[in-house]
Amino acid sequence: MDSDDWLDFKRDEFKKWMEDERRRTGLSRAVSAYTLAKESALSRLPELEETRREVRKIKELSIVRMEELVKITMDSVRDVNGEVYLAKDAEEAKEIISDLTGSGKLIVKSKSLTSDEIGLNEALEEMGNSVYETDLGEFIIQLRKEKPTHMINPSVHVPREEVAKTFSELLGREVRPEIPELVGVARGYLREKFCNADVGITGANVISAKTGTIFIVENEGNARFVSNAPPKHICLTGIEKIVPTLSDGFKLLQVLPPYATGVFMSAYVSMITGPSKTADIEKTIVYGAHGPKELHLVLLDNGRRRMAEDKIFREALYCIRCGGCMYECPVYRILGGSFGNNYFGGIGLIWSAFTAGEAQVAAAVDACTKCGRCKEVCPLEIDTPRMVERLKEKLVKKGFVQPKHAEIMKSILEKGNPFGEDERNNYSV
């Protein structure tokens, strides 16, 4: 993107969101439902206060030890007959995964912010593959050819009436805007895709370095199909997801569900350590029993190491992607998915700046009020306002200044006041 286009790029997107009553209706309904569910869950989990502080310490230590943990993870995955790769950027990750999938394949995916980050679907489709998102929210967004707008609930802005229209077009018959019926439509349509898929692609919520174990947390059950039904499972995840041990991973999983969806614990927690195997005949291990014969773990840098090197921005790597801060953010409630890039909200500004480029978020940074609500509700108490302030400082030094702001600064420097008046001493104190 040319530096001159950075402001217009976001201005139009902001305007569309603010004028779209449909999107704001869907988002408003979701905010209300989430708030009630989270408050109910947290009121019954007083012990979570201590656990979330422990998770903060685990993440701090893990980021300090990032390089060491990456090496341990790679060795551990190979020890359990998995394949592992370290991609320095988005292009290398897409190249690795494209080589693993080939062309002309049926690919099913579970929700993965990291795959959105690198534009994986588009790359696979360009090779002639058929790619199906299987998370309900992602499936809705894919059918509508829209972008996700939330870390946990990608279709949070789409009201049920619009979902019914989308599914009616898909099936060629009328589908009523009743939520249970809409869920049933997706389940019926995707079941055949699971059974016939050549490749399954997932993300990961956390990785245990010591054992090479992939943790996947979900409520729908689709990720279990994706990681278990096809003969080849590819897991794409950022290197910040690695923690030292299984015990560390379990602690994180206690904190994530209440803050992400307002439940005590997610319906499904999958722990995957290597490909499917059996040793039931003469204690001889054979890989590829009822699950995948191949497991490929792709670890992604793509700006994460640069983030870790900065003592302020490093804190963004502690994020467990619960998305709770976004529901509380007054700006996100108005601007929705336009407040960020592939990652959203205040924390998303930092992530997008490092993974997609600072020009992508330069205009959105000015929208952040730095009110601090995100820090107040964050289970790890991540100081997002401080990081946004630091990002703004960097952007200004690189020339990303709104014209009116530049005009005011010039007036203050040259005339001693922000109003463009000639006399410097018009105001007595």
C-alpha positions as CSV (number, residue, x, y, z in Angstrom):
1,M,0.0,0.0,0.0
2,D,1.3,3.5,-0.9
3,S,1.9,5.7,2.1
4,D,-0.5,8.3,0.6
5,D,-3.4,5.8,0.6
6,W,-3.3,4.8,4.3
7,L,-6.0,7.2,5.4
8,D,-8.5,6.7,2.5
9,F,-8.1,3.0,2.8
10,K,-9.7,2.9,6.3
11,R,-12.0,5.9,6.0
12,D,-14.2,4.2,3.5
13,E,-14.3,1.0,5.6
14,F,-15.2,2.9,8.8
15,K,-18.0,4.6,7.0
16,K,-19.5,1.3,5.7
17,W,-19.5,-0.1,9.2
18,M,-21.1,2.9,10.8
19,E,-23.8,3.1,8.2
20,D,-24.6,-0.7,8.2
21,E,-27.5,-1.2,10.7
22,R,-27.6,-4.9,9.9
23,R,-24.1,-5.5,11.1
24,R,-24.5,-3.4,14.2
25,T,-27.7,-5.3,15.1
26,G,-25.9,-8.6,14.9
27,L,-22.9,-7.3,16.9
28,S,-25.2,-5.7,19.6
29,R,-27.1,-9.0,20.1
30,A,-23.8,-10.9,20.5
31,V,-22.4,-8.4,23.0
32,S,-25.4,-8.7,25.2
33,A,-25.4,-12.5,25.2
34,Y,-21.7,-12.7,25.8
35,T,-21.7,-10.3,28.7
36,L,-24.4,-12.2,30.6
37,A,-22.7,-15.5,30.0
38,K,-19.3,-14.4,31.1
39,E,-20.5,-12.7,34.2
40,S,-22.4,-15.8,35.2
41,A,-19.4,-18.1,34.6
42,L,-16.9,-15.9,36.4
43,S,-19.2,-15.5,39.4
44,R,-19.0,-19.3,39.9
45,L,-15.3,-19.6,39.3
46,P,-13.6,-17.5,42.1
47,E,-10.5,-19.7,41.9
48,L,-9.9,-18.4,38.3
49,E,-8.3,-15.2,39.8
50,E,-5.2,-17.2,40.9
51,T,-5.1,-19.3,37.8
52,R,-5.1,-16.3,35.4
53,R,-2.2,-14.8,37.3
54,E,-0.3,-18.1,36.9
55,V,-1.1,-18.1,33.2
56,R,0.3,-14.6,32.9
57,K,3.6,-15.8,34.5
58,I,3.7,-18.8,32.2
59,K,3.3,-16.6,29.1
60,E,5.9,-14.2,30.3
61,L,8.4,-17.0,30.8
62,S,7.5,-18.7,27.5
63,I,8.1,-15.6,25.5
64,V,11.5,-15.0,27.1
65,R,12.4,-18.7,26.3
66,M,10.8,-18.6,22.9
67,E,13.8,-19.7,20.8
68,E,14.6,-22.5,23.2
69,L,11.0,-23.7,23.3
70,V,10.7,-23.7,19.5
71,K,13.7,-26.0,19.3
72,I,12.4,-28.3,22.0
73,T,9.0,-28.5,20.3
74,M,10.5,-29.4,16.9
75,D,12.5,-32.2,18.5
76,S,9.5,-33.4,20.5
77,V,7.2,-33.5,17.4
78,R,9.8,-35.5,15.4
79,D,10.2,-37.9,18.3
80,V,6.5,-38.9,18.0
81,N,6.8,-39.4,14.2
82,G,5.4,-36.0,13.3
83,E,6.9,-33.6,10.8
84,V,7.6,-30.0,11.8
85,Y,8.6,-26.9,9.9
86,L,9.5,-23.3,11.0
87,A,8.3,-20.6,8.6
88,K,9.9,-17.2,8.8
89,D,7.0,-15.4,7.2
90,A,3.6,-15.7,5.5
91,E,5.0,-16.6,2.1
92,E,7.2,-19.4,3.4
93,A,4.3,-20.8,5.4
94,K,2.0,-20.8,2.4
95,E,4.7,-22.5,0.3
96,I,5.2,-25.2,2.9
97,I,1.5,-26.0,3.2
98,S,0.9,-25.8,-0.5
99,D,3.6,-28.4,-1.0
100,L,2.0,-30.6,1.6
101,T,-1.5,-30.4,0.1
102,G,-0.7,-30.4,-3.6
103,S,-3.5,-29.5,-6.0
104,G,-7.0,-30.8,-6.7
105,K,-7.6,-31.8,-3.1
106,L,-10.7,-31.5,-0.9
107,I,-9.5,-29.6,2.2
108,V,-11.5,-29.0,5.4
109,K,-10.4,-26.4,7.9
110,S,-11.2,-25.5,11.5
111,K,-11.1,-21.9,12.6
112,S,-7.6,-20.5,12.5
113,L,-6.7,-16.8,12.9
114,T,-3.2,-17.7,11.8
115,S,-4.4,-19.0,8.5
116,D,-6.3,-15.8,8.0
117,E,-3.2,-13.9,8.8
118,I,-1.2,-15.4,5.9
119,G,-4.1,-15.6,3.4
120,L,-3.9,-19.4,3.3
121,N,-7.3,-20.1,1.8
122,E,-6.7,-18.0,-1.2
123,A,-3.3,-19.6,-1.8
124,L,-4.8,-23.1,-1.7
125,E,-7.7,-22.3,-3.9
126,E,-5.4,-20.8,-6.5
127,M,-3.8,-24.2,-6.8
128,G,-7.1,-25.8,-7.7
129,N,-8.1,-27.1,-4.2
130,S,-11.6,-26.9,-2.8
131,V,-11.4,-25.4,0.7
132,Y,-14.2,-25.6,3.2
133,E,-14.3,-23.7,6.5
134,T,-16.1,-25.9,9.1
135,D,-16.5,-23.7,12.1
136,L,-20.1,-22.3,11.8
137,G,-19.1,-18.7,11.9
138,E,-16.2,-19.1,9.4
139,F,-18.6,-21.2,7.2
140,I,-21.1,-18.3,7.2
141,I,-18.4,-15.8,6.4
142,Q,-17.0,-17.9,3.6
143,L,-20.3,-18.3,1.9
144,R,-21.0,-14.5,2.1
145,K,-17.5,-13.7,0.9
146,E,-16.9,-11.5,3.8
147,K,-14.0,-11.0,6.3
148,P,-14.2,-12.3,9.9
149,T,-14.8,-9.6,12.4
150,H,-14.0,-11.3,15.8
151,M,-11.3,-13.6,17.1
152,I,-13.7,-16.1,18.5
153,N,-17.0,-15.4,16.7
154,P,-16.0,-14.5,13.1
155,S,-19.7,-13.9,12.0
156,V,-20.6,-12.0,15.1
157,H,-21.9,-9.1,12.9
158,V,-24.3,-11.3,10.8
159,P,-27.8,-11.5,12.3
160,R,-29.8,-14.7,12.0
161,E,-32.1,-13.3,9.3
162,E,-29.1,-12.7,7.0
163,V,-27.7,-16.2,7.8
164,A,-31.1,-17.7,6.8
165,K,-30.8,-15.8,3.4
166,T,-27.3,-17.1,2.9
167,F,-28.2,-20.7,3.6
168,S,-31.4,-20.5,1.5
169,E,-29.2,-19.5,-1.5
170,L,-26.8,-22.3,-0.8
171,L,-29.5,-25.0,-0.7
172,G,-31.9,-23.5,-3.2
173,R,-34.8,-23.6,-0.7
174,E,-36.1,-21.4,2.0
175,V,-34.4,-21.7,5.4
176,R,-36.2,-20.1,8.3
177,P,-34.2,-17.7,10.6
178,E,-34.4,-20.1,13.5
179,I,-31.0,-20.6,15.1
180,P,-31.3,-24.4,15.7
181,E,-32.4,-24.9,12.2
182,L,-29.5,-22.9,10.8
183,V,-27.1,-25.0,12.8
184,G,-28.7,-28.1,11.4
185,V,-28.2,-26.9,7.9
186,A,-24.5,-26.4,8.4
187,R,-24.1,-29.7,10.1
188,G,-25.8,-31.6,7.3
189,Y,-24.0,-29.8,4.5
190,L,-20.5,-30.2,6.0
191,R,-20.7,-33.8,7.2
192,E,-20.0,-35.2,3.7
193,K,-17.0,-32.9,3.4
194,F,-15.5,-34.3,6.5
195,C,-15.8,-37.8,5.3
196,N,-14.3,-37.2,1.9
197,A,-11.6,-34.7,2.7
198,D,-8.0,-35.4,1.7
199,V,-6.5,-32.9,4.1
200,G,-7.5,-31.3,7.4
201,I,-6.0,-28.0,8.5
202,T,-6.3,-26.7,12.0
203,G,-4.7,-24.1,14.2
204,A,-3.7,-24.6,17.9
205,N,-4.7,-22.9,21.1
206,V,-1.5,-24.0,22.8
207,I,1.5,-26.3,22.2
208,S,3.4,-28.2,24.9
209,A,7.1,-28.1,24.0
210,K,8.1,-31.0,26.2
211,T,5.8,-33.5,24.6
212,G,5.0,-31.8,21.2
213,T,1.3,-31.9,22.1
214,I,-1.2,-29.8,20.2
215,F,-4.1,-28.5,22.2
216,I,-7.3,-27.6,20.3
217,V,-10.2,-26.1,22.2
218,E,-13.7,-26.0,20.7
219,N,-17.4,-26.3,21.3
220,E,-18.8,-27.4,17.9
221,G,-16.8,-30.7,17.4
222,N,-15.8,-29.7,13.9
223,A,-12.1,-29.5,14.8
224,R,-12.2,-33.1,15.9
225,F,-13.5,-34.1,12.5
226,V,-10.9,-31.9,10.7
227,S,-8.0,-33.3,12.8
228,N,-9.1,-36.9,12.8
229,A,-11.0,-37.8,9.6
230,P,-8.7,-36.9,6.7
231,P,-5.5,-39.0,6.2
232,K,-3.3,-35.9,6.5
233,H,-3.5,-33.3,9.3
234,I,-1.7,-30.0,9.0
235,C,-1.5,-27.7,12.1
236,L,-0.5,-24.1,11.5
237,T,0.3,-22.0,14.6
238,G,2.3,-19.1,15.8
239,I,5.5,-19.7,17.8
240,E,4.0,-17.6,20.7
241,K,1.5,-20.5,21.4
242,I,4.3,-22.7,22.8
243,V,4.5,-23.2,26.6
244,P,7.0,-25.5,28.4
245,T,4.8,-28.3,29.7
246,L,1.4,-30.0,29.5
247,S,0.6,-28.7,33.0
248,D,1.2,-25.1,31.7
249,G,-1.2,-25.8,28.8
250,F,-3.9,-27.1,31.1
251,K,-3.8,-23.9,33.2
252,L,-4.2,-21.8,30.1
253,L,-7.2,-23.9,29.0
254,Q,-8.9,-23.2,32.4
255,V,-8.8,-19.5,31.7
256,L,-9.7,-19.4,28.0
257,P,-13.3,-20.7,27.9
258,P,-15.0,-18.4,30.5
259,Y,-13.4,-15.3,28.9
260,A,-13.9,-16.5,25.3
261,T,-17.5,-17.8,25.4
262,G,-18.8,-17.5,28.9
263,V,-18.7,-21.3,29.7
264,F,-16.8,-23.2,32.5
265,M,-15.0,-25.4,30.0
266,S,-15.3,-25.9,26.2
267,A,-17.2,-29.0,25.1
268,Y,-14.1,-30.5,23.4
269,V,-10.4,-30.3,24.3
270,S,-8.3,-32.3,21.9
271,M,-4.7,-33.2,22.7
272,I,-2.8,-34.5,19.7
273,T,0.7,-35.9,20.1
274,G,1.9,-37.3,16.7
275,P,-0.2,-39.1,14.1
276,S,-2.7,-41.8,14.8
277,K,-1.1,-45.1,15.7
278,T,-1.6,-48.6,17.1
279,A,0.6,-51.3,18.7
280,D,-2.1,-53.9,19.4
281,I,-0.5,-56.5,17.2
282,E,2.7,-57.9,18.8
283,K,3.4,-54.4,20.2
284,T,4.6,-53.2,16.8
285,I,3.7,-49.6,16.1
286,V,1.8,-48.9,12.9
287,Y,0.9,-45.3,12.0
288,G,-2.5,-44.4,10.6
289,A,-5.0,-46.4,12.5
290,H,-8.4,-44.7,12.6
291,G,-7.0,-41.2,12.4
292,P,-4.5,-39.4,10.2
293,K,-1.4,-41.2,9.0
294,E,0.5,-37.9,8.8
295,L,0.8,-35.0,11.2
296,H,2.6,-31.8,10.0
297,L,3.1,-28.9,12.4
298,V,4.0,-25.6,10.8
299,L,5.3,-23.0,13.3
300,L,5.1,-19.4,12.1
301,D,7.2,-16.4,13.0
302,N,5.9,-13.6,10.7
303,G,6.8,-10.7,13.0
304,R,6.5,-12.5,16.3
305,R,10.3,-12.5,17.0
306,R,10.4,-8.8,16.3
307,M,7.5,-8.3,18.7
308,A,9.3,-10.4,21.4
309,E,12.4,-8.2,21.1
310,D,10.5,-5.1,22.1
311,K,10.0,-4.8,25.9
312,I,6.6,-3.0,25.4
313,F,5.2,-4.8,22.3
314,R,6.3,-8.2,23.8
315,E,3.2,-8.1,25.9
316,A,0.9,-8.6,22.9
317,L,2.3,-12.1,22.6
318,Y,0.7,-13.0,26.0
319,C,-2.7,-12.7,24.4
320,I,-4.6,-16.1,24.6
321,R,-7.1,-14.9,21.9
322,C,-10.2,-15.0,24.1
323,G,-11.6,-11.9,22.3
324,G,-13.3,-10.6,25.5
325,C,-11.7,-7.2,25.3
326,M,-13.4,-6.6,21.9
327,Y,-16.9,-7.0,23.4
328,E,-16.0,-4.3,26.0
329,C,-14.4,-1.9,23.5
330,P,-16.6,1.1,22.8
331,V,-14.8,1.7,19.4
332,Y,-15.2,-1.9,18.3
333,R,-18.9,-1.8,19.1
334,I,-19.2,0.9,16.4
335,L,-16.5,0.1,13.9
336,G,-16.6,-3.7,14.3
337,G,-14.3,-5.6,11.9
338,S,-12.9,-2.4,10.4
339,F,-11.1,-1.7,13.7
340,G,-8.0,-3.7,12.9
341,N,-7.0,-5.9,10.0
342,N,-6.9,-9.7,10.3
343,Y,-6.8,-9.1,14.1
344,F,-9.3,-6.8,15.7
345,G,-9.7,-4.3,18.6
346,G,-6.9,-2.6,20.4
347,I,-4.8,-5.7,20.7
348,G,-5.5,-6.4,17.0
349,L,-3.9,-3.1,16.0
350,I,-0.6,-4.3,17.5
351,W,-0.8,-7.8,16.0
352,S,-1.8,-6.4,12.6
353,A,1.0,-3.9,12.6
354,F,3.6,-6.6,13.1
355,T,2.1,-9.3,10.8
356,A,0.5,-7.2,8.0
357,G,2.4,-3.9,8.1
358,E,1.9,-0.7,10.0
359,A,0.2,1.1,7.0
360,Q,-2.7,-1.4,7.4
361,V,-3.6,0.0,10.8
362,A,-2.3,3.6,10.8
363,A,-5.7,5.2,10.5
364,A,-7.3,2.7,12.9
365,V,-4.8,3.6,15.7
366,D,-6.3,7.1,15.8
367,A,-9.8,5.6,16.5
368,C,-8.6,4.0,19.7
369,T,-9.6,6.2,22.7
370,K,-7.1,4.4,25.1
371,C,-9.9,4.3,27.6
372,G,-8.4,1.2,29.3
373,R,-11.5,-1.0,29.3
374,C,-9.6,-3.7,27.4
375,K,-6.9,-3.9,30.1
376,E,-9.5,-4.0,32.9
377,V,-11.3,-7.1,31.4
378,C,-8.3,-8.9,30.1
379,P,-7.6,-12.1,32.0
380,L,-3.9,-11.5,31.7
381,E,-4.2,-7.7,32.3
382,I,-2.4,-6.9,29.1
383,D,-1.7,-3.2,28.9
384,T,-3.0,-2.7,25.4
385,P,-3.5,1.2,25.7
386,R,0.3,1.6,26.4
387,M,1.1,-0.5,23.3
388,V,-1.3,1.5,21.1
389,E,0.3,4.7,22.4
390,R,3.8,3.4,21.5
391,L,2.6,2.3,18.1
392,K,1.1,5.7,17.5
393,E,4.5,7.3,18.4
394,K,6.2,5.0,15.8
395,L,3.7,5.8,13.1
396,V,4.0,9.6,13.6
397,K,7.8,9.4,13.2
398,K,7.2,7.5,9.9
399,G,4.9,10.2,8.6
400,F,1.5,8.6,9.3
401,V,-0.2,11.8,10.5
402,Q,-3.7,12.8,9.6
403,P,-3.6,16.1,7.6
404,K,-5.6,18.0,10.3
405,H,-3.3,16.9,13.0
406,A,-0.3,17.9,11.0
407,E,-1.8,21.3,10.4
408,I,-2.4,21.8,14.2
409,M,1.1,20.7,15.0
410,K,2.6,23.1,12.5
411,S,0.5,25.9,13.9
412,I,1.6,25.2,17.4
413,L,5.3,25.1,16.4
414,E,5.2,28.2,14.2
415,K,2.6,30.4,15.9
416,G,2.4,29.2,19.4
417,N,-1.3,28.2,19.2
418,P,-3.4,25.5,17.5
419,F,-5.7,27.9,15.7
420,G,-3.4,29.3,13.0
421,E,-3.5,32.8,14.4
422,D,-0.5,35.0,13.7
423,E,0.2,36.5,17.1
424,R,2.0,34.2,19.5
425,N,0.9,36.1,22.6
426,N,-2.8,36.4,22.2
427,Y,-3.5,34.4,25.4
428,S,-2.5,35.6,28.8
429,V,-2.1,33.1,31.7
